[in-house]
Amino acid sequence: MCGIFGYLGGRAASPLLLEGLRRLEYRGYDSAGIAILNSKITVNKCIGRVADLESIVPAELHGSIGIGHTRWATHGGVTDANAHPHMSEDGKIAIIHNGIIENSRALRRWLTAEGILLKSETDSEVIAHLIHRAVGDGLSPVNAVRRALRHTRGTWGLCALFAEERIIVCARNGSPLVVGIGDGESFISSDPQALSAHTQQVIFLEDGDMAVLSPSGVETCRLDGGSSDASVTTIDESWGEADMGDFPHFMLKEIHEQPESLRQCISGRILKSDGNGRLNGLDLTPKELQRIPHIRLLGCGTALHACQVGRLAIEQLARVPALAHVASEFRYNDPVIDSTALYFAVSQSGETADTLSAVKEIQLKGGQVMGVINVVGSSIARQCGRGVYIHSGPEQAVASTKAFTNMVAALTLFSVQIGRARTLSVAQGKKVVQALSKIPDQIERYLANQGPIEEAVEAVKDARHVLFLGRGPSAPVAREGALKLMEIAYIPCLAYPAGEMKHGPIALLEEGSPVVVIAPKDKFRQKTLSNVQECKARGAKIILIHEEGDDEFAEEADIAIAVPKTNGILSPLLTVIPLQLLAYHTGLALGCDVDKPRNLAKSVTVE
Ligand code: F6R
């Protein structure tokens, strides 16, 4: 989604901004632009990639102060005019904005009536004009931004470049902003990952915070006029290091990183002799774990699918009622919040606006939310205060892969931990944690011998639709497989619990329809086998993900892909891998941009 990168210091700003924007490309965007201040502000912007922007930025564009933006269209089409930065009428203020201004229609009408010619269809442009009017009324840049934002409703990560004062004023409300402090220079970004090449000293702005970048340094304050608590923290250098190595795409690299990222996630968190898990970040005693009446897990997309696996693990291992919720629906259904229950917010980026809103709603109503998050220091992690980092390392491909497996692993460890505090025996706990500790090697073994993925690609790549089926923990895996194939290869996919198929989706099946079935050798296998027969009777082509050695089931399939055997509730950690590969290779076969699928964003910071 939209990205922000700004610079103020002694170096040439334009190459720094272009490089910063390139580091934000993975978030997904459709246009890009920069504003550079020399004797005046010069704006270059266009639709397309940062490389397209680079090709129109003149080499002699001098200036050591600037702001840059990658736009993911919300209000107004994908056009050069709608790309950011947007300028005030006198050309002395340039703004870039992430988020949505909800009352922009009214503001646009009012500004137009005041005689201002709006040059774009965006919600963001109004901010430039509101600031300009406030400056015209004699307000300082900071107070002008304050007044402009008092007139707006919505969310913002905002940077305003002031030509006369030669400063950048930033403000955050619901859309992340991080200030980077260098030696005689400062940076602003929507993503700490873009800063780590320059500095590890950062200030995460909180909602309601403002920051002023000037030649004398960085000052923070509050939008309401008070002083800010924002302080300098040190970020981990490794977050900036993600490159493709020997892989042709980030997605393939991240699929292959799963054994190692899983080791990072579970390392130090397994107590083998006690058959227990230990997630210190939760800071919950066995007594507290015993008292939890029910658990709710919230997430979006892939994270939601991890929640759906996690809730089954919690119910199975701890016998505590658990439910997974679509985070974007949660807040608006006026949920009943139980202050004695435990809520988990699950997110790779830690910036997903839908999930963050749900967290705030729960907290407002007195509930306790823990984060299950990848990006350290992200908004959701900080809002929750407590939780588990999943330690996947940077995930750059838009489609989430290694974060899914680590989310499932972290939630399984929690299930064991709460289970052991309640009714799970040492022997049962041991079985799960021992099986979990073997998974990284098992994924490695599978990746070395992936089975007939290319045949499966041939079966789905020209299909009108693909149906994914699974039962128990394989039902969320079916949803995850469908989501991956749909987002990477643009093939309409439907996922159903296998038993539900005969209640509707079976109508889609005709001769040759591909059906992907996830069926490890667990207690659901026999029933799934019956559903496979029902599909075959209608001419469907079965692509089966099954357990090694289950030849009886494999014989029923047209294409059978075997994964290593594990403990039932852990099977998603293995069965999901061939589905990730299927999506990747199908996307490639169809000529899709697998790392940056159209219309999608890595970090979805609007609701
Ligand atoms: C799918 C995908 C998305 C994300 C979703 C939540 O491959 O990447 O569905 O899973 O947008 O993102 P996070 O986990 O960052 O909250």
Boltz pocket constraint, residues with backbone or C-beta under 6 A from the ligand:
constraints:
  - pocket:
      binder: B
      contacts: [[A, 300], [A, 301], [A, 302], [A, 303], [A, 304], [A, 346], [A, 347], [A, 348], [A, 349], [A, 350], [A, 351], [A, 352], [A, 355], [A, 398], [A, 399], [A, 400], [A, 401], [A, 483], [A, 484], [A, 487], [A, 601], [A, 602], [A, 603], [A, 604]]
      max_distance: 6.0
